[in-house]
Amino acid sequence: MEAAYRAAQESDLSDPGYAVTLYDNIYKGYSPAGKNTVNIIVFQGYDHLKPFESDYFSGNKSAYREEKERMADILIEKVDTTLLPGLADVIEVKEIGTPLTNVRYTSNYRGANYGWDQTVDNSGQSRLGHGYGSVLSSGLECFGEIMQKW
């Protein structure tokens, strides 16, 4: 776990762990007919993007865009060769988010995507808030109770 955490913090994509979500399996009709929406997620640290921070927030994003495209291409190739053969050849639209994107939209510290800094001590069962997965079931249960009373 320590090695994987270090690799994520250093944005080492030589052998990244990743998660893939196919939204069309969750919600029929999410994408236009004959298309799919695929989300590839990898955790990464903020320090790798720190050199781009000042330019990013002043609107000069060319070097940052090159770097995020480079990193996205590595992830797409990894998913293409290990899970979804041919993925790279069928992508029509590619949207890339990074910790800098998260800072821009959420103001979360260092772009933490769940609102808390991801550390080894704040992971797994010890995670404060433990991510959105644990909230889904309680949200559905709450919704069910409200609908019954309504």
N, C-alpha and C positions, 0 to 999 in steps of 0.2 A: 504494500500500500504506500509506503514511504517513497519508493522509486517512481511509482505512477504519479504520485502527488508532485514530486520534483519535476518530472517530465512535463506535466500539465502547467506548472508554474513557469517553466522555462519555454513554454510553447514549442516543445520538441515534438514534431510530427513524424519522426522516423518510424514509430510504431504506435500510433495513437489508439487509445480506446475511444470508441464512439458509440452513439446511439442513433438509430434511424426510426423515424415515425412515418408511416404511410397514412396520411390523413383520410384518404378515401376508404380505408378499412374501418375507420372510426365513424365517419359520417358520409353516407352515400350521397353523391351529388355535390361533394365539396369542390371538385374540379369539373371543368367542362367535360362533356362526353368524350371518351377516348383518351383523356389526359389523367395524370395523377399528380398529387402534390407530395413531395418527399422532403423530409426535414432531417438533416444530418447535424448532430450536436456533438461537440467536443468541448471539454472544459479546458480553459487556458488561463494563464496568469496575465496580469496587467503590464508587468514590466517590459515585456517584449514590444508592446505598443507605445510605451512611454515616449520614445523618440519622435513619434508622430503626433503626440497630444497637442502641442502648441499650434502646429500647422492645421491640424484637424479642426480645432475650435475657432481658428481664424478664417476657415473656409478654403484653405489650400490643401486639398486632399489627394493630389495626384500620387505622391509616393505611398501614402497610406492605402489608396485603392490598389496599387500594384501589389503591395504586400498582402492585402486580404484576398485578392484574386489568386496569388501564388499559394496561399495557405488553403483556400477553398479547393483549388485544383488538386492538391495533395489528398485532401479528404475524399473528394469525388473519385479519384483514382483508387484509393484504398477501398471504398465501398464497391466500386465497379469490379475490382478484382477479387473481393472476398465475399460479397453478398448479392449484389445486383448486377450481373454481367450485362454490359451494353448501356449502363446508365449514362456514362459520359457522352455517348453518341446521340441521346434523345432529349437532352436538356434544352428546353426552349427559353426558359426564364430562370435566372439565378439571382437570388437575393442573399446577401451575405451580411451577417451581424457579428460584431466583435464586442469585447468589453468597452471599447470607446463608443460604440453604438448604444450600449446599455447605459453608459454615463449620460450620453446626450438625451435619451428618452426618459430615464428614471432618476438620474442623479445619484444612483446607488454607488457607494464607496468602491472605487477601482472597478466599476462595472460589474459588480457581483450580480449575477442574474436572478438570484432568489432573494436579494435584499440583504444578505449577510455574507461576509467574507468566507469563502470556502477554504477551510484549513483542515488538517488531519484531525485535530481535536474537535472540530465542528463538522464531522462527517458521519455517515451511516446512522446508527441508532442514537448517537450523541448529538446529532444535528439539531440545533435550535430551530424549531418550526418544521424541520424535516421535509422541506420541499412541497411541491404542489400535489404530489401523489397521495399523501396522507390526508389532504384536505378534500379531495374529490368525493370520497365516500361520505364524509360528514356533511358536505354540501348537498349531496343527493338526498341524504336522510332528512336534513333540514327542509329541503324543498318539498319532500313527500309529506312531512308534517304540516307545513303551511298549506299545501294543496288540500289535504284532508279537512282541515279546519275551514278553509275557504269554501 
